[in-house]
Amino acid sequence: MVEAKAIVQNKTGLHARPATIVVTESKKFKSNIFFKKGDKEVNIKSLLGLLSLAVKQGDEIVIKADGEDEREAVETMKNLVENMNE
């Protein structure tokens, strides 16, 4: 398992359209990918799961992945979350 921390930069956080982009990108990987905010952790291949985190701009999340492409998955998700401007 690989993990990294990221600060959400998108002014609207991760809801609706930005969350859909994250879910779509996550499905390109074979690994299971999770976002953790506070005590709650969800599989980000589920839009409803991701939306349930209620991630806002400036929130710190932990990105975790487990599987054959876990490193690439974490790097890609971290880059996406930190550079998304929707």
C-alpha positions as CSV (number, residue, x, y, z in Angstrom):
1,M,0.0,0.0,0.0
2,V,1.2,3.5,-0.9
3,E,-0.1,6.7,0.5
4,A,0.4,10.5,0.3
5,K,-1.2,13.6,1.7
6,A,-2.6,16.3,-0.5
7,I,-4.3,19.7,0.0
8,V,-7.4,20.3,-2.1
9,Q,-6.9,23.5,-4.2
10,N,-10.1,23.6,-6.2
11,K,-12.3,26.5,-5.1
12,T,-15.4,24.3,-5.0
13,G,-13.7,21.4,-3.3
14,L,-14.5,17.9,-4.6
15,H,-18.2,18.0,-5.3
16,A,-20.3,17.4,-8.5
17,R,-18.1,18.0,-11.5
18,P,-14.7,17.8,-9.8
19,A,-15.7,14.6,-8.0
20,T,-16.8,13.1,-11.3
21,I,-13.4,13.8,-12.8
22,V,-11.6,12.2,-9.9
23,V,-13.8,9.1,-10.1
24,T,-13.3,8.8,-13.9
25,E,-9.6,9.1,-13.5
26,S,-9.5,6.6,-10.7
27,K,-11.2,3.9,-12.8
28,K,-8.2,3.9,-15.2
29,F,-6.2,2.1,-12.5
30,K,-6.4,-1.5,-11.4
31,S,-5.5,-0.6,-7.8
32,N,-8.1,0.2,-5.2
33,I,-7.8,3.9,-4.4
34,F,-9.1,5.5,-1.2
35,F,-9.3,9.1,0.1
36,K,-9.3,9.7,3.8
37,K,-10.5,12.9,5.5
38,G,-10.6,12.9,9.2
39,D,-11.8,9.5,10.4
40,K,-13.7,8.7,7.2
41,E,-12.1,6.7,4.4
42,V,-13.9,5.9,1.1
43,N,-13.1,4.1,-2.2
44,I,-13.0,6.9,-4.8
45,K,-14.2,4.7,-7.5
46,S,-17.6,5.4,-6.0
47,L,-19.0,8.9,-6.7
48,L,-21.4,8.8,-3.8
49,G,-18.6,7.7,-1.5
50,L,-16.4,10.5,-2.6
51,L,-19.2,13.1,-2.3
52,S,-19.9,11.8,1.3
53,L,-16.4,13.1,2.4
54,A,-17.6,16.7,1.7
55,V,-14.1,17.8,0.8
56,K,-13.7,21.6,0.6
57,Q,-10.9,23.9,-0.6
58,G,-7.9,23.8,1.8
59,D,-8.9,20.4,3.2
60,E,-6.0,17.9,3.7
61,I,-6.8,14.4,2.5
62,V,-4.8,11.2,2.6
63,I,-4.7,9.3,-0.7
64,K,-4.1,5.5,-0.5
65,A,-3.8,2.9,-3.1
66,D,-3.3,-0.9,-3.0
67,G,-2.6,-2.9,-6.1
68,E,-0.2,-3.4,-9.0
69,D,-0.2,0.2,-10.2
70,E,-0.5,1.8,-6.7
71,R,2.4,4.2,-7.0
72,E,1.2,5.6,-10.3
73,A,-2.4,5.8,-8.9
74,V,-1.4,7.8,-5.8
75,E,0.8,10.2,-7.8
76,T,-1.9,10.8,-10.4
77,M,-4.6,11.4,-7.9
78,K,-2.4,13.7,-5.8
79,N,-1.5,15.7,-8.9
80,L,-5.1,15.9,-10.0
81,V,-6.4,17.1,-6.5
82,E,-3.7,19.7,-6.1
83,N,-3.9,21.1,-9.6
84,M,-7.6,20.9,-10.5
85,N,-9.3,24.3,-11.3
86,E,-12.9,23.5,-12.1
